[in-house]
Amino acid sequence: MRTIRGIENILIGLTVEAKDEPTAAISYGLSLAQSAHALVTVYAPTVKLVLPHAFVSGAAAGIVAAENRYLEELAREAVKRIETQAREAGVKAKVTSSHLQRQKLVEGFTNETRLHDLCILDSESQAIDVDRDLIEAALLDSGRPLIVVPPEHRAFNAQHVVVAWDGSSKAARALFDALPILRAAATVEAVQIEGEKNLSRIVPGSALAAQLLAHGVKIVAKTIDARDGGVAETLRQYAHRSGSDLIVMGGFARARLRQLILGGVTQSLLRHCPVPLFLSH
């Protein structure tokens, strides 16, 4: 794979919740940084536990305090481990940690994402987990693209990239945010899925070819029929059959009670995706 140009700084985020907690995002992000000759910042905080009521027993307060001390020690160990991993990979990395309540932790992470070209996070199937909070914050509030990495993908590879194309502004944003990676890929496919929405009035995937060629990207347009399970399942199956290394797609959200929540396809692929998922909103 060719050297990736245009990604200068990468943020890798993870929350430290258990001793030697497995993470694919660290090794994947360091591998990408090697390909891009990029600087890396690792944000590895712990969630500070707080008691919900002012009047609690001394025993309960002691248990919470002990757990917080344990989490802080885990974070210190994780920082040392990640620093060693980065040094062995030959990547210049700054590793930071903090011990904050959940909301402040997510806010701090979101602010950090806005200073980087790309964010990398572990996938998280549980919608109420703090790691899912980081994913949603990065996607909806940062203005920056992110890659969500499944557990089994510990080395960056983007020889074959599938772009989920439906002609929307979100898809266009993701496509052009991913240009540094697409330029280095051997094969790029723009996949349109028929049967879920009317595609007759959108810019067809075939029209992308000439535009992206000017950016040094050769793209092949394909149209496939939606399978049972909808767009998300169709993309999953196609990525598996085609041997894709990465899916690029726009992250959709819809308004509910003045807040944005992720759309159905995005939610489904975040719960389970066979390959890393490049998202922009």
C-alpha positions in Angstrom: 0.0 0.0 0.0 1.2 3.5 -0.9 2.2 6.1 1.7 -0.9 8.0 3.0 -0.5 11.8 2.5 -2.8 14.4 4.1 -3.2 12.9 7.5 -0.8 14.7 9.9 -2.2 14.1 13.3 -4.4 11.2 14.7 -6.4 11.0 17.9 -6.9 7.6 19.4 -9.5 7.4 22.2 -10.4 4.7 24.7 -11.6 4.5 28.2 -9.7 2.5 30.7 -12.2 0.3 32.6 -10.4 -3.0 33.4 -6.9 -4.4 33.7 -5.3 -5.2 30.4 -8.6 -4.4 28.6 -8.3 -5.5 25.0 -8.2 -2.7 22.4 -7.8 -2.8 18.6 -7.8 1.0 18.2 -4.3 1.5 19.6 -2.5 -1.0 17.3 -4.7 0.0 14.4 -4.1 3.7 14.9 -0.3 3.3 15.4 -0.3 1.2 12.2 -2.1 4.0 10.3 0.3 6.5 11.7 3.2 4.5 10.4 1.7 4.6 6.9 0.9 8.3 7.1 4.0 9.4 9.0 1.6 11.1 11.4 1.8 12.2 15.0 -0.5 10.5 17.5 -2.3 11.6 20.6 -3.9 8.9 22.7 -6.6 10.0 25.1 -7.1 7.2 27.7 -9.3 8.5 30.6 -11.1 6.7 33.3 -14.7 7.5 34.5 -14.8 8.9 38.0 -17.4 7.2 40.1 -19.7 9.4 42.1 -22.4 8.6 44.7 -25.8 9.8 43.5 -26.9 11.1 47.0 -25.3 13.5 49.4 -26.2 11.4 52.4 -24.5 8.0 52.2 -22.8 5.8 54.6 -19.1 6.0 55.2 -18.7 2.4 54.0 -20.3 3.2 50.6 -18.1 6.3 50.3 -15.0 4.3 51.1 -15.9 1.6 48.5 -16.3 4.3 45.8 -13.1 6.0 46.8 -11.2 2.7 46.6 -12.6 2.0 43.2 -11.6 5.4 41.9 -8.0 4.9 43.2 -8.0 1.5 41.4 -9.2 3.1 38.1 -6.5 5.8 38.3 -3.8 3.1 38.8 -5.2 1.2 35.8 -4.9 4.4 33.8 -1.3 5.0 34.8 -0.5 1.4 33.8 -2.3 1.9 30.4 -0.3 5.1 29.7 3.0 3.3 30.2 1.9 0.3 28.1 0.7 2.5 25.2 3.9 4.7 25.4 5.9 1.5 25.0 3.8 0.3 22.2 4.2 3.6 20.3 7.9 3.7 20.9 8.3 0.1 19.5 6.2 1.1 16.5 8.5 4.1 15.8 5.5 6.5 16.2 5.8 9.8 18.0 2.9 9.8 20.4 1.6 11.8 23.3 -0.5 9.7 25.8 -2.7 11.5 28.2 -5.2 10.4 30.8 -7.7 12.0 33.2 -10.1 10.9 35.8 -13.4 12.7 35.2 -17.1 12.3 35.6 -18.7 10.8 32.5 -20.1 14.0 31.0 -16.9 16.0 31.5 -14.8 13.1 30.1 -16.9 13.1 26.9 -16.7 16.9 26.6 -13.0 16.9 27.0 -12.6 14.2 24.4 -14.9 16.0 21.9 -12.8 19.2 22.3 -9.7 17.1 21.6 -11.1 15.6 18.4 -11.5 19.0 16.8 -7.8 19.5 16.8 -7.0 16.4 14.8 -7.3 15.2 11.2 -8.8 11.9 12.2 -10.1 10.0 15.3 -9.9 6.3 15.9 -12.0 4.4 18.4 -12.8 0.8 19.3 -16.2 -0.4 18.3 -18.8 -0.8 21.0 -21.9 -2.9 20.6 -23.6 -1.6 23.8 -25.5 1.6 23.2 -25.2 2.8 26.9 -21.5 2.2 27.3 -19.2 5.2 27.8 -17.2 4.1 24.7 -20.3 4.5 22.6 -20.6 8.0 24.1 -17.2 8.8 22.7 -18.2 7.4 19.2 -21.4 9.5 19.1 -19.6 12.6 20.3 -16.8 12.2 17.7 -19.4 11.6 15.0 -22.0 14.2 15.8 -20.2 17.0 17.6 -16.5 17.1 16.4 -16.8 18.0 12.8 -14.0 15.5 12.1 -14.0 12.0 10.6 -13.5 8.9 12.6 -12.7 5.2 12.1 -14.4 2.7 14.3 -12.3 -0.5 14.7 -13.7 -4.0 15.4 -11.8 -6.1 17.9 -10.1 -8.4 15.3 -8.6 -5.6 13.2 -5.3 -4.7 14.8 -3.4 -3.5 11.8 -4.4 -0.8 9.3 -5.1 -1.9 5.8 -7.0 -0.2 3.0 -6.1 -2.0 -0.1 -9.8 -2.5 -1.0 -12.2 0.2 0.1 -16.0 0.2 -0.2 -17.7 3.6 -0.3 -21.4 3.5 0.6 -22.8 6.0 -1.9 -26.4 7.3 -1.8 -25.8 10.8 -3.2 -26.4 12.5 0.1 -24.4 15.3 1.7 -23.3 12.9 4.4 -22.0 10.4 1.8 -20.2 13.2 0.0 -18.6 14.5 3.2 -17.3 11.0 4.1 -16.0 10.4 0.6 -14.0 13.6 0.4 -12.8 13.3 4.1 -11.5 9.9 3.2 -9.5 11.1 0.2 -6.0 10.6 1.8 -6.9 6.9 2.4 -8.6 6.4 -1.0 -5.6 7.8 -2.9 -3.4 5.1 -1.3 -5.9 2.2 -1.9 -5.5 -0.3 -4.8 -9.3 -0.6 -5.3 -12.1 1.7 -4.5 -15.8 0.8 -5.1 -18.7 3.2 -4.9 -21.6 1.0 -4.0 -25.3 2.1 -4.4 -28.0 0.0 -2.9 -31.3 -0.2 -4.7 -34.6 -1.1 -3.0 -34.4 1.0 0.1 -34.8 4.5 -1.2 -35.4 6.2 -4.6 -32.0 6.8 -6.2 -33.3 8.1 -9.5 -32.6 11.7 -8.7 -29.2 11.4 -7.0 -25.8 11.9 -8.5 -24.9 8.3 -9.6 -21.8 6.6 -8.4 -20.6 6.5 -12.0 -20.4 10.3 -12.1 -17.8 10.2 -9.3 -15.2 8.5 -11.5 -14.1 11.6 -13.4 -14.2 13.8 -10.4 -12.1 11.5 -8.2 -9.7 10.8 -11.0 -8.6 14.4 -10.6 -7.8 13.6 -7.0 -5.8 10.6 -8.0 -8.5 8.0 -7.1 -9.7 5.4 -9.5 -13.2 4.4 -8.5 -15.5 1.6 -9.8 -19.2 2.2 -9.4 -21.5 -0.7 -8.6 -25.2 -1.0 -7.9 -26.5 -3.9 -5.8 -29.9 -4.9 -4.6 -30.9 -4.6 -1.0 -31.0 -7.9 0.9 -33.1 -8.9 3.8 -32.0 -6.8 6.8 -31.8 -3.6 4.8 -28.9 -1.4 3.9 -26.7 -2.2 6.9 -26.9 -6.0 6.3 -26.4 -5.6 2.6 -23.2 -3.6 3.2 -22.0 -6.1 5.8 -22.5 -9.0 3.4 -20.9 -7.1 0.5 -17.9 -6.1 2.5 -17.4 -9.7 3.5 -17.8 -11.1 0.0 -15.6 -8.6 -1.7 -12.8 -8.8 0.8 -13.1 -5.1 1.7 -10.6 -3.6 4.3 -12.7 -0.5 5.1 -16.2 0.8 4.6 -16.6 4.6 4.1 -20.0 6.1 4.7 -21.8 9.1 6.0 -23.0 9.0 9.6 -26.7 9.8 9.7 -28.6 11.2 12.6 -32.2 12.4 13.2 -33.6 14.9 15.6 -35.5 13.7 18.7 -36.5 16.0 21.5 -33.9 18.6 20.5 -31.1 16.0 20.4 -29.5 14.1 17.6 -29.6 10.4 17.6 -27.9 8.1 15.2 -29.8 6.8 12.2 -30.8 3.1 11.8 -28.1 2.1 9.3 -25.3 3.8 11.3 -26.6 2.3 14.6 -26.7 -1.2 13.0 -23.2 -1.0 11.6 -21.8 0.3 14.9 -23.3 -2.7 16.6 -21.7 -5.1 14.1 -19.4 -4.4 11.2 -17.0 -7.0 9.7 -14.3 -4.3 8.9 -13.3 -0.9 10.2 -15.9 1.8 9.5 -14.8 5.3 8.3 -17.6 7.8 9.3 -18.2 11.5 8.7 -21.3 13.5 9.6 
